[in-house]
Amino acid sequence: MLLDDAGDPDLRTVEMMAVEAIKRGWQGRALAHYCRAMSLYPTPYVQRLARLLNTAGVAVVTDPHTGPLHARVKELRAEGVCVCLGQDDISDAYYTFGRNNMLEVAFLAAHLLWMMTRQDVAALYDMITVEPAKAINLDGFGLSVGAPANLVVLDQTDEVEALRYHGPPAHVITHGSGLMRRRCRQSLLRAPGRRDMEQRTRKRADRREFYARSRSHCCCCARPLGGGSAGLCATNDQDRRAQ
């Protein structure tokens, strides 16, 4: 449910929702979206609210990249609240740049929330994968034997690289079948892999060898240079002089 989506510190419907979830026995079945007014709440109240949300099992979905106000992610997580990153504006009047790229959302959140350590980045990655699955009570989520084969495969080797490049996936698999495979040999947004680095190293070595050889061998016949003109062996130098 979209709640407290304005810059007014007197908006407190998130608390009302948590109380009602407990009264009705709906723990773990409620979601609070946006919660922008939380940015203006006094810190002691935010801490009490976070504990209440944790007790009620209310998850919070925030999108800090779409406005200056957003839910207090660090305080909520500190109290054990399930916090997710969201993206519901795809190139519309509310947010011009939305393109349904959750890696990009996490990348932007890293700057806006100043979550820059490897532990922070891992948490942000969970906030677009593991935490949303928990928030909607998705069974069988994760990489394990017997789990549904619904996944995307990225080119990058860890969470930091995935957020740094936030490029398109290499593969998309749904229900065990390949839905999409990127056909281009190498995306411009892809981090160079080990094979790419090895190829670049070989090319540099080949160029160095070529330049070194061009200084010591004839440019016409590739014989070792003699004492003649620069770039020509003794034989070709004599022919040139004879002409």
Rosetta blueprint (number, residue, H / E / L):
1 M L
2 L E
3 L E
4 D L
5 D L
6 A L
7 G L
8 D L
9 P L
10 D L
11 L L
12 R L
13 T H
14 V H
15 E H
16 M H
17 M H
18 A H
19 V H
20 E H
21 A H
22 I H
23 K H
24 R L
25 G L
26 W L
27 Q L
28 G L
29 R L
30 A E
31 L E
32 A E
33 H E
34 Y E
35 C L
36 R H
37 A H
38 M H
39 S H
40 L H
41 Y L
42 P L
43 T H
44 P H
45 Y H
46 V H
47 Q H
48 R H
49 L H
50 A H
51 R H
52 L H
53 L H
54 N H
55 T H
56 A H
57 G L
58 V E
59 A E
60 V E
61 V E
62 T E
63 D L
64 P H
65 H H
66 T H
67 G L
68 P L
69 L L
70 H L
71 A L
72 R L
73 V H
74 K H
75 E H
76 L H
77 R H
78 A H
79 E L
80 G L
81 V L
82 C L
83 V E
84 C E
85 L E
86 G L
87 Q L
88 D L
89 D L
90 I L
91 S L
92 D L
93 A L
94 Y L
95 Y L
96 T L
97 F L
98 G L
99 R L
100 N L
101 N L
102 M H
103 L H
104 E H
105 V H
106 A H
107 F H
108 L H
109 A H
110 A H
111 H H
112 L H
113 L L
114 W L
115 M L
116 M L
117 T L
118 R H
119 Q H
120 D H
121 V H
122 A H
123 A H
124 L H
125 Y H
126 D H
127 M L
128 I L
129 T L
130 V H
131 E H
132 P H
133 A H
134 K H
135 A H
136 I L
137 N L
138 L L
139 D L
140 G L
141 F L
142 G L
143 L L
144 S L
145 V L
146 G L
147 A L
148 P L
149 A L
150 N L
151 L E
152 V E
153 V E
154 L L
155 D L
156 Q L
157 T L
158 D L
159 E H
160 V H
161 E H
162 A H
163 L H
164 R H
165 Y H
166 H L
167 G L
168 P L
169 P L
170 A L
171 H E
172 V E
173 I E
174 T E
175 H L
176 G L
177 S E
178 G E
179 L E
180 M E
181 R E
182 R L
183 R L
184 C L
185 R L
186 Q L
187 S L
188 L L
189 L L
190 R L
191 A L
192 P L
193 G L
194 R H
195 R H
196 D H
197 M H
198 E H
199 Q H
200 R H
201 T H
202 R H
203 K H
204 R H
205 A H
206 D H
207 R H
208 R H
209 E H
210 F H
211 Y H
212 A H
213 R H
214 S H
215 R H
216 S H
217 H E
218 C L
219 C L
220 C L
221 C L
222 A L
223 R L
224 P E
225 L L
226 G L
227 G L
228 G L
229 S L
230 A L
231 G L
232 L L
233 C L
234 A H
235 T H
236 N H
237 D H
238 Q H
239 D H
240 R H
241 R H
242 A H
243 Q L
